[in-house]
Structures are given as C-alpha cells and as structure tokens.
C-alpha cells in the first residue's frame, strides 16, 4: 500500500500566481513516495465568487479546465480536526487583531487548517507569515514551493524563470523586487530574471 501524499495548502494568492503557468497545478502528485499533493482551501470558490475584484482580475479561474483541476482538491478539516481548526481560527483571529494585522477570513482559515493538520501553508502575505511564525505554523513562500517542485522534477528551471517573468509582467511580485531577487538567488543559485 502506497503512503498517503503529503498535503500542501495554497492560499488564494499562491494559487492565482501559479495556476496559469503550471497547468494542471493541483491534480498531479509529485515527488518520490510519499508524494506531495497540492490543495486549495475548501472556501476558495466562495471567496472567488463573492469578490467582484477577484472575478474581474482572474476571470480565467472560472473556466472549465481550471475548475476541473480544483475538483477534489479543496481541503477541509473533518471531525476532531475541524473542531481544532475552528478553535485555532478564533485564537488566530484574536491574535491578528491584537497586533493590528489585517488578514482575510480565508487566510485565517488556511492558517487554522495548517495548525490543526500540521501541514504547510503557502503564502507570500507578510501578515499571514507573521501570524504563522508566532504560532509555529509551517508557512512557505511561493518560491519555496517552486524550489520543491523543481527538486522533485515537477517543473524545470526554465519554468521557474518564466513564472518570475510573468509575475513581473503582471505587476504581481510576491515580495519586494530586491527581496525576491535575493531569495531567488539563494534558492536556485542563479540571478532572478527580473
């Protein structure tokens, strides 16, 4: 019997930044056993459908091929883990408020799931990362996920460069330009193409 895949949860922004460039993004597992499996939060569709800004900026998300990629890849806690995630959500929301950190409910839900299930959450949002760090929730940058995908042979370095150039073209860099360049050089051992 094969071991269960290791789950990685992408926040909405990480999904938006990657899904057009790596398609399908969520469906295939990758890496040696146990493989990695990417998911979005179960509330992803509601977040997208209730935000006219997201629907306008990312109209491609609603097309059949991207919906099919997300089918069966929406993560939700069940049973005891659901209760633990709900408790964590309340605590994390109170912590964020006490620190004047503005986090969307979906970001807090992703962190709560990461906390309850002990799975990494991929997010470039500074406030999300600050809350995650304060509560020992494993939080990766999108570039960290790309490095894992490269190391596992899911993508190649040309694709990593293409994605960085796409982010630059879309004016959607996940970090400040210099910070992105420095992290890129540390991870991939080459200069960032932007």
C-alpha positions in Angstrom: 0.0 0.0 0.0 1.4 3.4 -1.0 1.9 6.0 1.7 -0.6 8.9 1.8 0.5 12.0 -0.1 1.9 14.9 2.0 -0.5 17.8 1.8 0.5 21.3 1.0 -2.2 24.0 1.2 -2.0 27.0 -1.1 -3.6 30.3 -0.1 -5.7 32.0 -2.8 -2.8 34.3 -3.9 -0.4 31.5 -4.3 -3.0 29.6 -6.4 -3.6 32.7 -8.6 0.2 33.2 -9.0 0.8 29.7 -10.2 -2.2 28.1 -11.8 -1.9 29.7 -15.2 1.8 28.9 -15.5 1.7 25.4 -14.2 -1.4 23.7 -15.5 -2.8 21.5 -14.2 -1.4 22.6 -10.9 -3.3 20.7 -8.3 -4.2 17.3 -9.8 -0.9 15.5 -10.2 1.0 14.5 -7.1 4.8 14.8 -7.4 7.9 13.6 -5.7 9.0 10.2 -4.5 6.8 8.3 -2.1 5.2 9.7 -0.2 4.4 12.2 -2.9 3.3 15.8 -2.4 -0.3 16.8 -3.1 -1.4 20.5 -3.5 -4.7 21.7 -2.3 -6.7 25.0 -2.0 -8.9 25.8 0.9 -12.5 24.4 0.7 -13.7 28.0 0.9 -11.7 29.0 -2.2 -14.8 29.0 -4.5 -16.9 31.1 -2.1 -14.0 33.6 -1.7 -13.7 33.9 -5.5 -17.4 34.1 -6.3 -18.2 36.7 -3.7 -15.4 39.1 -4.8 -16.0 41.1 -7.9 -12.3 42.2 -7.8 -11.1 38.6 -7.9 -13.6 37.6 -10.6 -12.6 40.5 -12.8 -8.8 40.2 -12.3 -8.7 36.4 -12.6 -11.6 35.6 -14.9 -9.8 32.5 -16.1 -10.3 30.8 -12.7 -13.9 30.1 -13.6 -13.2 28.3 -16.9 -13.8 24.6 -17.1 -10.2 23.5 -17.2 -9.3 25.3 -14.0 -12.4 24.2 -12.3 -11.6 20.6 -13.2 -8.1 21.0 -11.7 -9.6 22.1 -8.4 -12.2 19.3 -8.4 -11.4 17.1 -5.5 -8.5 19.3 -4.4 -10.4 21.5 -1.9 -9.1 20.9 1.6 -11.3 20.9 4.7 -10.8 19.5 8.1 -13.3 16.9 9.4 -14.2 15.5 12.8 -11.8 16.3 15.6 -9.5 18.3 13.3 -12.5 20.5 12.3 -13.1 21.4 15.9 -9.4 22.1 16.4 -9.3 24.3 13.3 -12.3 26.3 14.5 -10.7 26.9 17.9 -7.4 27.8 16.2 -9.3 30.2 13.8 -10.7 32.1 16.8 -7.4 32.3 18.5 -5.5 33.4 15.4 -8.1 36.0 14.6 -7.8 37.4 18.1 -4.0 37.4 17.8 -4.1 39.2 14.4 -6.5 41.8 15.8 -4.3 42.4 18.8 -1.3 43.0 16.5 -3.3 45.2 14.1 -2.7 42.7 11.3 -5.3 42.7 8.6 -6.0 39.2 7.4 -8.9 38.0 5.4 -11.0 35.3 7.0 -9.8 32.9 4.3 -6.2 33.5 5.2 -7.0 32.8 8.9 -8.9 29.6 7.9 -5.8 28.4 5.9 -3.6 29.0 8.9 -6.1 27.3 11.2 -6.1 24.3 8.9 -2.3 24.3 8.7 -2.2 24.4 12.5 -4.8 21.7 13.1 -3.4 19.3 10.5 0.3 20.2 10.8 0.6 20.9 7.1 2.5 23.7 5.3 0.6 26.7 4.1 1.9 28.5 1.0 1.5 32.3 1.3 3.5 35.4 0.4 1.4 37.7 2.5 3.6 39.3 5.2 0.7 39.4 7.8 -0.1 35.7 7.2 3.6 34.8 7.6 3.9 36.9 10.8 0.9 35.1 12.4 2.2 31.7 11.2 5.6 32.3 12.7 4.2 33.4 16.0 2.2 30.1 16.3 4.8 27.7 14.8 2.6 27.1 11.7 4.8 26.0 8.8 4.5 28.7 6.1 6.3 28.6 2.7 6.8 31.3 0.2 5.6 30.6 -3.4 9.3 30.5 -4.4 9.9 27.8 -1.8 7.1 25.7 -3.4 8.7 26.2 -6.8 12.0 25.0 -5.5 10.4 21.9 -4.1 8.7 21.3 -7.4 12.0 21.8 -9.3 13.8 19.4 -6.9 11.1 16.8 -7.5 11.2 17.1 -11.3 7.7 18.5 -11.5 8.9 21.7 -13.3 12.3 22.8 -14.7 14.3 25.9 -14.2 13.1 27.4 -17.4 9.5 27.3 -16.0 10.7 28.9 -12.8 12.2 31.8 -14.8 9.1 32.0 -16.9 6.9 32.3 -13.8 9.1 35.1 -12.3 8.9 37.0 -15.6 5.1 36.5 -15.7 4.8 37.9 -12.1 6.9 40.9 -13.2 4.8 41.4 -16.3 1.5 41.2 -14.3 3.0 43.6 -11.7 2.3 40.9 -9.1 5.7 40.2 -7.4 5.2 38.2 -4.3 7.8 40.2 -2.4 9.7 43.4 -2.9 11.8 43.3 -6.0 15.2 43.1 -4.2 13.9 40.7 -1.6 12.6 38.5 -4.4 15.9 38.6 -6.2 17.9 37.7 -3.1 15.6 34.8 -2.2 15.6 33.6 -5.8 19.4 33.6 -5.9 19.6 31.7 -2.5 17.1 29.0 -3.7 18.1 28.5 -7.3 21.8 29.6 -7.4 21.2 31.9 -10.3 20.2 35.5 -10.8 16.5 36.3 -10.9 15.4 37.1 -14.5 13.7 40.3 -13.4 
